[in-house]
């Protein structure tokens, strides 16, 4: 039986279909998975790690691990969260090897209750009546970045996945192997801590 042309497979097959084909002996479709996630996952890793070369190394390590662990994939399990968990573990391992702590970009958006996209900075400010309205935008971003860096890892990861990568609660729950309710609770806790930390920032004297 002839395989569908590559373009047709990319546009008609789900991730899970491609994995089924791969495990059935069609090893060439693995490259299609790489191509499908190349821009999305590399972009995430580059912003997460803030280092293009390291992000490239982690991206390649992620798909090497995926290739090795493909037999561990459970049929019917969503692929995307599984891939992200592998990537995050690889990123954490890479940072530990070089003794670095992840920095967080603030140009991250999330859908608000009314459907509008809002940055994490906007979301934090809205919780306590603009606690940072005395600061310039760049100073505000630096303060938020520092506050996120000081969050415990289990809170920082949820913030990154939800407000940076825009993953849904259920996807984050799958990645972190947590109940959806725990993901929501951690996000609430993280935002509360950020709001508290930023509201305690002393005002900058006017010149």
Backbone torsions as a table, in degrees:
resi	resn	phi	psi	omega
1	UNK	NA	133.1	-178.7
2	UNK	-78.8	142.5	175.1
3	UNK	-73.4	150.9	171.5
4	UNK	-63.6	152.0	173.3
5	UNK	-56.5	153.1	-176.7
6	UNK	-54.0	-43.4	-177.8
7	UNK	-61.2	-41.4	-179.5
8	UNK	-65.1	-39.9	179.1
9	UNK	-63.4	-43.5	-179.2
10	UNK	-61.4	-38.0	-172.7
11	UNK	-92.8	-19.0	-176.0
12	UNK	-111.9	-22.3	-177.2
13	UNK	-94.6	140.0	172.1
14	UNK	-76.4	167.9	174.9
15	UNK	-56.6	-42.8	-177.9
16	UNK	-64.7	-35.3	175.6
17	UNK	-63.0	-42.0	179.8
18	UNK	-64.5	-39.8	178.3
19	UNK	-64.0	-41.1	178.3
20	UNK	-60.6	-42.7	177.7
21	UNK	-63.3	-43.4	-179.3
22	UNK	-60.3	-47.8	-178.1
23	UNK	-70.2	-16.9	175.9
24	UNK	-86.9	2.4	176.2
25	UNK	111.2	-6.4	179.8
26	UNK	-87.5	71.3	-173.1
27	UNK	-62.1	-22.7	-177.4
28	UNK	-66.1	-20.0	-178.5
29	UNK	-74.8	-11.3	178.0
30	UNK	-59.7	-38.0	178.5
31	UNK	-62.5	-27.6	178.0
32	UNK	-70.5	-35.7	175.6
33	UNK	-64.0	-43.4	177.8
34	UNK	-59.5	-46.8	-178.3
35	UNK	-63.6	-39.4	-177.4
36	UNK	-63.3	-36.2	-175.3
37	UNK	-105.8	3.4	-174.1
38	UNK	-58.1	-52.5	-176.8
39	UNK	-69.5	-46.9	-176.8
40	UNK	-62.8	-51.5	-173.6
41	UNK	-75.0	-40.1	177.8
42	UNK	-63.6	-41.0	178.1
43	UNK	-59.7	-41.9	177.9
44	UNK	-62.9	-47.7	-177.7
45	UNK	-64.7	-37.2	-179.8
46	UNK	-64.9	-41.5	179.7
47	UNK	-75.9	-34.7	178.6
48	UNK	-66.1	-44.1	-175.9
49	UNK	-91.2	-18.8	-178.0
50	UNK	55.2	39.4	-177.8
51	UNK	-158.1	108.7	-174.7
52	UNK	-63.2	-41.9	-178.2
53	UNK	-66.4	-43.7	179.0
54	UNK	-65.8	-39.6	178.5
55	UNK	-60.9	-39.9	178.8
56	UNK	-64.5	-41.5	178.1
57	UNK	-62.6	-44.0	-178.5
58	UNK	-68.5	-38.5	177.4
59	UNK	-58.7	-47.2	179.6
60	UNK	-65.6	-39.9	178.6
61	UNK	-64.2	-34.9	179.8
62	UNK	-62.5	-46.7	-177.6
63	UNK	-76.4	-24.1	171.3
64	UNK	-65.9	-44.7	176.9
65	UNK	-63.2	-39.8	178.6
66	UNK	-60.4	-44.3	179.7
67	UNK	-60.9	-44.2	-177.6
68	UNK	-68.0	-36.5	-173.7
69	UNK	-95.9	8.3	-174.3
70	UNK	-58.0	-32.8	179.1
71	UNK	-68.2	-16.1	179.7
72	UNK	-86.6	-8.1	-179.4
73	UNK	-65.6	131.6	180.0
74	UNK	-91.6	123.4	-179.6
75	UNK	-56.3	134.5	-179.0
76	UNK	89.9	-8.2	179.5
77	UNK	-82.4	136.2	177.5
78	UNK	-59.1	132.6	-174.9
79	UNK	-77.7	-42.6	-172.2
80	UNK	-57.0	-49.0	178.3
81	UNK	-61.5	-35.9	178.3
82	UNK	-63.3	-43.5	178.1
83	UNK	-62.3	-43.4	-179.4
84	UNK	-64.5	-37.2	179.4
85	UNK	-64.3	-40.4	176.2
86	UNK	-61.9	-44.8	-178.7
87	UNK	-63.4	-43.5	-179.7
88	UNK	-64.0	-42.3	178.0
89	UNK	-62.2	-40.4	177.9
90	UNK	-65.6	-38.7	179.3
91	UNK	-65.9	-43.2	178.8
92	UNK	-62.5	-44.8	179.0
93	UNK	-61.4	-41.7	-179.3
94	UNK	-63.5	-41.1	-179.8
95	UNK	-68.1	-37.6	177.5
96	UNK	-63.6	-38.7	-179.4
97	UNK	-63.1	-33.8	-178.5
98	UNK	-103.2	5.1	175.9
99	UNK	68.8	34.6	-178.7
100	UNK	-111.8	154.1	176.5
101	UNK	-111.6	137.0	-176.4
102	UNK	-62.6	136.0	172.2
103	UNK	-97.2	154.7	-173.3
104	UNK	-118.1	128.7	173.0
105	UNK	-78.6	144.8	-178.9
106	UNK	-100.0	-2.0	178.5
107	UNK	-84.4	65.4	-174.6
108	UNK	-127.1	142.2	-173.5
109	UNK	-125.5	152.2	175.5
110	UNK	-141.0	151.2	177.1
111	UNK	-74.5	127.4	176.3
112	UNK	-81.4	176.4	-178.0
113	UNK	-60.9	-30.6	-178.8
114	UNK	-93.0	8.6	174.1
115	UNK	93.0	-6.8	179.4
116	UNK	-81.5	147.6	175.6
117	UNK	-80.2	138.5	-178.9
118	UNK	-136.9	141.3	177.4
119	UNK	-76.9	162.2	178.7
120	UNK	-61.2	-37.9	178.3
121	UNK	-60.2	-45.1	178.6
122	UNK	-61.2	-42.0	-177.7
123	UNK	-63.6	-42.7	179.0
124	UNK	-63.3	-46.1	-177.4
125	UNK	-62.9	-36.2	-176.0
126	UNK	-68.1	-18.2	-175.6
127	UNK	-76.5	-26.8	-175.0
128	UNK	-132.9	34.5	175.3
129	UNK	64.6	50.0	177.3
130	UNK	54.1	64.9	-179.8
131	UNK	-66.2	-13.9	-177.2
132	UNK	-112.2	24.0	-174.5
133	UNK	-70.1	-8.4	179.2
134	UNK	-91.1	-2.2	-176.9
135	UNK	-108.2	151.6	173.6
136	UNK	-73.2	161.9	-174.6
137	UNK	-57.4	-44.7	-177.1
138	UNK	-66.7	-41.9	177.3
139	UNK	-61.9	-39.4	179.8
140	UNK	-63.5	-44.4	179.5
141	UNK	-61.9	-40.3	-179.8
142	UNK	-65.3	-39.3	179.1
143	UNK	-66.4	-42.3	178.6
144	UNK	-64.4	-43.9	179.9
145	UNK	-58.1	-46.5	179.7
146	UNK	-63.5	-38.0	-180.0
147	UNK	-67.3	-39.4	177.7
148	UNK	-65.7	-40.9	179.5
149	UNK	-60.5	-26.8	-178.6
150	UNK	-89.3	-5.1	176.0
151	UNK	-67.4	148.9	171.7
152	UNK	-58.4	151.1	-175.1
153	UNK	-56.3	-38.5	-176.2
154	UNK	-67.8	-24.3	174.9
155	UNK	-86.5	-39.2	-178.6
156	UNK	-62.9	-39.0	-179.9
157	UNK	-62.2	-42.0	-179.3
158	UNK	-65.9	-41.8	178.0
159	UNK	-60.5	-44.9	-179.5
160	UNK	-61.5	-46.0	-175.9
161	UNK	-69.8	-38.3	-176.3
162	UNK	-80.2	-48.7	-170.7
163	UNK	-100.1	-13.6	175.1
164	UNK	-99.1	-52.9	-175.4
165	UNK	-89.2	-14.2	176.5
166	UNK	72.6	27.1	178.8
167	UNK	-75.6	151.1	179.0
168	UNK	-76.7	159.8	-179.6
169	UNK	-53.9	-45.2	-176.4
170	UNK	-66.5	-32.0	177.6
171	UNK	-70.3	-41.8	177.4
172	UNK	-63.5	-41.0	179.1
173	UNK	-60.4	-40.1	178.9
174	UNK	-67.9	-42.9	-179.0
175	UNK	-62.5	-45.4	-174.4
176	UNK	-93.5	-0.4	179.3
177	UNK	56.1	53.8	-179.0
178	UNK	-130.9	157.3	170.5
179	UNK	-66.0	151.1	178.9
180	UNK	-58.5	-38.5	179.4
181	UNK	-60.7	-35.3	178.1
182	UNK	-69.0	-38.5	177.0
183	UNK	-60.4	-47.8	179.8
184	UNK	-61.8	-41.2	-179.6
185	UNK	-63.9	-41.5	-179.9
186	UNK	-66.8	-39.1	176.4
187	UNK	-62.4	-43.5	178.8
188	UNK	-61.3	-44.3	179.2
189	UNK	-62.9	-43.8	-179.3
190	UNK	-62.4	-46.0	-179.8
191	UNK	-65.6	-36.8	177.8
192	UNK	-63.9	-43.1	179.4
193	UNK	-65.6	-41.1	179.1
194	UNK	-64.4	-43.1	179.4
195	UNK	-62.0	-44.2	-179.6
196	UNK	-63.4	-45.0	-178.9
197	UNK	-62.9	-41.2	-176.6
198	UNK	-76.3	-30.6	178.9
199	UNK	-70.9	-18.8	178.4
200	UNK	-90.3	-0.5	178.9
201	UNK	-68.5	126.2	179.7
202	UNK	-64.4	147.0	-179.7
203	UNK	-65.7	147.9	177.0
204	UNK	-87.7	122.6	-179.1
205	UNK	-58.5	139.4	177.4
206	UNK	-76.1	142.6	179.7
207	UNK	-82.0	NA	NA
